[in-house]
């Protein structure tokens, strides 16, 4: 179930950063991210019962939560950037720092809080399956990207760097 939920999710917000580091097509990477996040808002509630037929969930509640956590921040960010470009750039600088710090803190807290569960998972093969999933996803995205290396890098990272936070949100809503 976890791999299906992660595969259904949009690219991670970090995929443009990975694309930048690999000297890929950053514009394409950002465009793919925004397009896929927008599609995920509708796609998750519509396809979850098709791909996981034995899972029961409240479609409307999931749709509202996805709109509030995915669509609304993107819309607000695009509106601020379009209307107040300089302010948007300054605000974006601070928001990136706050976002990175929050990500590091949450990751550290999750490791501390769930250390025993992480140790239990080590022998199960789940981490190996996840690594294989990421590598195969990157290769598939890279091979499907065209016409140049920059586009292949962008599609590779968009396919491999999945938005795990959305998958976790859907998992907690559907599996309790």
C-alpha positions in Angstrom: 0.0 0.0 0.0 2.8 2.4 0.9 4.5 2.1 -2.5 1.2 2.6 -4.3 0.5 5.8 -2.3 4.0 7.1 -2.8 3.8 6.3 -6.6 0.5 8.2 -6.8 1.9 11.3 -5.2 3.3 14.2 -7.0 7.0 15.0 -7.2 8.6 16.2 -4.0 9.1 19.9 -3.6 12.8 19.2 -3.5 12.9 17.9 -7.1 13.7 21.3 -8.6 16.5 21.7 -6.0 17.9 18.3 -7.1 17.5 19.3 -10.7 19.4 22.5 -10.0 22.3 20.6 -8.4 22.5 18.2 -11.4 22.4 21.2 -13.8 19.1 20.1 -15.4 16.2 22.0 -16.8 14.9 23.8 -13.6 12.0 25.5 -15.4 10.7 22.1 -16.6 11.2 20.7 -13.1 9.2 23.5 -11.5 6.5 23.2 -14.2 6.2 19.4 -13.6 6.0 19.9 -9.9 3.2 22.5 -10.1 1.3 20.5 -12.7 1.6 17.2 -10.8 0.6 18.8 -7.5 -2.5 20.3 -9.1 -3.4 16.9 -10.7 -2.8 15.1 -7.4 -5.5 17.1 -5.7 -8.1 15.5 -8.0 -6.2 12.2 -8.8 -5.8 10.9 -5.3 -9.5 10.9 -4.3 -10.5 9.6 -7.7 -8.0 6.8 -8.2 -7.4 5.6 -4.6 -10.4 3.3 -4.6 -9.4 2.0 -8.1 -5.8 1.2 -7.2 -6.6 0.1 -3.7 -10.1 -1.3 -3.9 -10.2 -2.7 -0.3 -9.4 0.7 1.2 -12.3 2.8 2.6 -12.0 6.6 3.0 -14.0 9.8 3.0 -13.5 11.3 -0.5 -14.8 14.8 0.3 -12.6 15.1 3.5 -9.5 13.9 1.5 -10.3 16.4 -1.3 -10.6 19.3 1.1 -7.4 18.4 2.9 -5.5 18.1 -0.4 -6.9 21.5 -1.5 -5.8 23.1 1.7 -2.3 21.5 1.9 -1.4 21.4 -1.8 -3.4 23.7 -4.0 -3.9 26.7 -1.6 -0.2 27.2 -0.8 0.7 27.1 -4.5 -2.0 29.5 -5.5 -1.1 31.9 -2.7 2.6 31.7 -3.7 1.9 32.3 -7.4 -0.4 35.2 -6.6 2.1 36.9 -4.3 4.9 36.4 -6.8 2.8 37.7 -9.7 1.4 40.8 -7.9 4.4 41.7 -5.6 7.5 40.3 -7.3 10.1 41.9 -5.0 8.2 41.1 -1.8 7.6 37.6 -3.1 11.4 37.2 -3.7 12.2 38.4 -0.2 9.5 36.4 1.4 10.5 33.3 -0.6 14.1 33.6 0.7 13.0 33.4 4.3 10.3 30.8 3.6 13.0 28.5 2.1 15.1 28.8 5.2 12.1 28.2 7.5 11.0 25.2 5.3 14.5 23.7 5.4 14.8 24.1 9.2 11.4 22.6 9.7 12.2 19.7 7.5 15.4 19.0 9.4 13.6 19.3 12.8 10.7 17.1 11.8 13.0 14.5 10.3 15.1 14.4 13.5 12.1 14.2 15.7 10.6 11.4 13.7 13.9 9.4 13.9 14.0 10.0 17.6 10.4 9.2 18.3 10.2 6.1 16.0 13.7 4.7 16.5 12.4 1.3 17.6 10.1 1.1 14.6 13.0 2.1 12.3 15.2 -0.7 13.7 12.4 -3.2 13.2 12.0 -2.2 9.5 15.7 -2.6 8.7 15.4 -6.4 8.4 12.1 -6.5 6.6 13.3 -5.5 3.1 11.1 -2.4 3.0 14.0 0.0 2.8 15.6 -2.1 0.0 12.3 -2.0 -1.8 12.0 1.7 -1.4 15.5 2.2 -2.7 14.8 0.0 -5.7 11.6 2.0 -6.3 13.5 5.3 -6.3 16.3 4.1 -8.6 13.9 2.4 -11.1 11.7 5.5 -11.0 14.6 7.8 -11.8 15.8 5.6 -14.6 12.3 5.5 -16.1 11.8 9.2 -15.8 15.3 9.9 -17.3 14.7 7.6 -20.2 11.3 9.2 -20.9 12.6 12.7 -20.7 13.6 14.4 -23.9 15.0 16.1 -26.1 18.1 16.9 -24.1 20.0 15.9 -20.9 18.5 18.8 -18.9 14.9 17.6 -19.6 15.9 14.0 -18.8 17.4 15.1 -15.5 14.2 17.0 -14.6 11.9 14.2 -15.5 14.2 11.7 -13.7 14.1 13.6 -10.4 10.3 14.3 -10.8 9.7 10.6 -11.1 12.1 9.5 -8.3 11.7 12.2 -5.7 8.2 11.5 -4.5 6.0 13.7 -2.2 6.0 11.4 0.8 4.2 13.9 3.0 1.1 13.6 0.8 1.3 9.8 0.8 1.6 9.9 4.6 -1.3 12.3 4.9 -3.5 10.0 2.8 -2.3 6.9 4.7 -3.2 8.4 8.1 -6.6 9.5 6.8 -7.4 6.1 5.2 -5.7 3.7 7.6 -6.1 5.6 10.9 
